[in-house]
Amino acid sequence: MHNVLVVATGGAVGAVARYGLSAWAAKRWGASFPAVGTLLVNVLGCFVLGALLAVVAQRPEFSPRVRLAIGTGLLGSFTTFSTFGFETFELAREGLWSTALWNVGLNLILGLGAVYVGQALARHWVS
């Protein structure tokens, strides 16, 4: 039961953070690229998860609960594949195929790049 509370607490923080960053992005950039908020949270989430997993791998003193709270709870609710899928589908349905493809490409390339950079920086800081 304790693990469920740890994940739920992390999830609540992640969901609120996602909402805040997405709202800020919409205010900042408007609808010029409709999925910019989702892109930001997905790339930032990839970066943080990459860094977290690199730190946890090198530092056994981090408990499994830390990984659950941050990795599963916070980042699980912060990032969103379902919203990414919906936004991309809507772009394609509206005939904006180029924008839909850019959305897929940017999420994939920047997300994978962010995991790599997060892990590299964390390994450097932890060493």
ZAROVEX-402495 format. One line per field, with one value per residue (C-alpha): z, y, x; residue number from 0. Coordinates in pm, 1 decimal, decimal comma, padded with zeros to 6 digits. Each point is the difference from the previous one (the first is absolute). Example, Ala and Ser with C-alpha at 12.3 -4.5 7.8 and 13.67 -1.06 7.14 Angstrom:
z = c(00780,0|-00066,0)
y = c(-00450,0|00344,0)
x = c(01230,0|00137,0)
pos = c(0|1)
REM end
This chain:
z = c(00000,0|00076,7|-00359,6|-00133,7|00208,8|-00118,5|-00365,9|00059,0|00164,3|-00282,0|-00251,4|00151,9|-00018,4|-00358,7|-00119,3|00145,7|-00146,4|-00341,4|00010,6|00099,6|-00267,6|-00272,1|00096,7|00000,5|-00344,5|-00144,0|00135,7|-00125,4|-00348,9|-00059,1|-00268,5|-00238,1|00066,4|00184,9|00182,0|00136,0|00364,6|-00044,9|-00177,6|00286,2|00273,1|-00192,6|-00070,9|00353,5|00142,2|-00217,1|00118,8|00368,4|-00028,4|-00181,4|00274,2|00278,4|-00131,5|-00045,9|00357,8|00143,7|-00188,9|00150,6|00345,8|00178,4|00295,1|-00199,2|00119,3|-00233,2|00139,3|-00141,8|-00339,1|00040,5|00113,7|-00270,6|-00289,0|00016,6|00187,3|-00086,3|-00349,9|-00085,7|00045,4|-00126,2|-00342,7|-00221,6|-00291,1|-00023,7|-00048,1|-00253,8|-00190,1|00010,4|-00109,5|-00284,7|-00112,7|00005,2|-00206,6|-00259,2|00002,9|-00071,2|-00299,5|00166,3|-00088,1|-00002,3|00349,5|00121,8|-00132,2|00157,0|00329,6|-00018,6|-00107,8|00259,0|00286,7|-00103,7|-00080,7|00280,0|00250,6|-00074,3|-00006,4|00337,4|00155,6|-00133,2|00124,7|00337,0|00051,2|-00115,0|00228,1|00297,7|-00044,5|-00017,9|00314,5|00198,2|-00088,9)
y = c(00000,0|00237,1|-00030,1|00096,3|00318,7|00079,1|-00035,8|00196,3|00286,8|00016,0|-00024,5|00293,8|00218,3|-00108,7|00064,0|00350,6|00074,5|-00124,3|00215,8|00304,9|-00044,2|-00073,8|00307,4|00215,2|-00132,0|00069,6|00353,6|00052,1|-00149,9|-00027,9|-00241,3|00050,1|-00361,0|-00150,0|-00267,8|00215,6|-00050,8|-00376,9|00009,0|00197,8|-00231,4|-00311,4|00123,0|00130,5|-00324,3|-00204,7|00210,4|-00036,2|-00374,1|-00054,7|00189,0|-00176,1|-00347,5|00082,1|00127,7|-00296,0|-00241,4|00160,3|00079,0|-00301,9|00219,5|00122,7|-00213,7|-00174,2|00238,7|00300,2|-00166,1|-00076,5|00352,6|00180,4|-00247,5|-00161,5|00260,3|00346,1|-00065,3|-00250,1|00268,0|00285,7|-00149,3|-00116,1|-00236,4|00006,5|00376,8|-00021,2|-00265,6|00197,1|00327,6|-00168,4|-00179,2|00326,4|00175,8|-00278,1|-00008,2|00374,0|-00062,6|00150,3|-00296,1|00194,6|00136,3|-00346,2|-00149,8|00280,5|-00072,4|-00369,9|00071,2|00267,0|-00207,5|-00302,9|00167,5|00257,3|-00255,7|-00252,0|00277,3|00125,5|-00347,1|-00019,1|00348,5|-00059,2|-00323,4|00149,5|00303,0|-00207,8|-00242,2|00293,6|00163,4|-00322,4|-00118,8)
x = c(00000,0|00287,5|00130,8|-00342,9|00008,0|00353,0|-00104,2|-00321,9|00186,7|00253,3|-00283,6|-00184,4|00310,9|00071,3|-00355,1|-00005,0|00343,5|-00113,1|-00310,5|00204,5|00265,7|-00257,4|-00204,4|00312,8|00102,0|-00345,9|00012,4|00355,8|-00028,6|-00373,3|-00114,5|00293,2|00095,1|-00298,3|00194,2|00284,3|-00104,9|-00010,1|00336,0|00154,7|-00127,4|00100,1|00354,7|00051,2|-00141,3|00238,0|00293,4|-00089,4|-00070,7|00330,8|00183,1|-00191,4|00073,6|00368,7|00022,6|-00191,9|00227,7|00311,6|-00132,8|-00148,0|-00099,5|-00301,4|-00285,4|-00244,4|-00264,1|00188,5|-00006,9|-00371,3|-00085,9|00195,5|00017,2|-00342,0|-00202,7|00130,0|00135,7|-00273,5|-00263,2|00218,3|00067,5|-00281,0|-00006,8|-00378,4|-00014,2|00281,5|-00196,9|-00323,5|00159,1|00185,1|-00317,6|-00196,4|00266,4|-00012,8|-00382,0|-00001,9|00228,2|00307,1|00218,2|00324,0|-00064,1|-00104,3|00324,0|00204,7|-00173,6|00090,3|00357,5|00066,2|-00142,4|00202,5|00331,5|-00003,9|-00131,9|00273,6|00258,7|-00122,1|00034,9|00356,0|00094,7|-00168,3|00191,8|00329,4|-00031,1|-00110,5|00288,7|00240,4|-00144,7|-00015,4|00351,0)
pos = c(0|1|2|3|4|5|6|7|8|9|10|11|12|13|14|15|16|17|18|19|20|21|22|23|24|25|26|27|28|29|30|31|32|33|34|35|36|37|38|39|40|41|42|43|44|45|46|47|48|49|50|51|52|53|54|55|56|57|58|59|60|61|62|63|64|65|66|67|68|69|70|71|72|73|74|75|76|77|78|79|80|81|82|83|84|85|86|87|88|89|90|91|92|93|94|95|96|97|98|99|100|101|102|103|104|105|106|107|108|109|110|111|112|113|114|115|116|117|118|119|120|121|122|123|124|125|126)
REM end
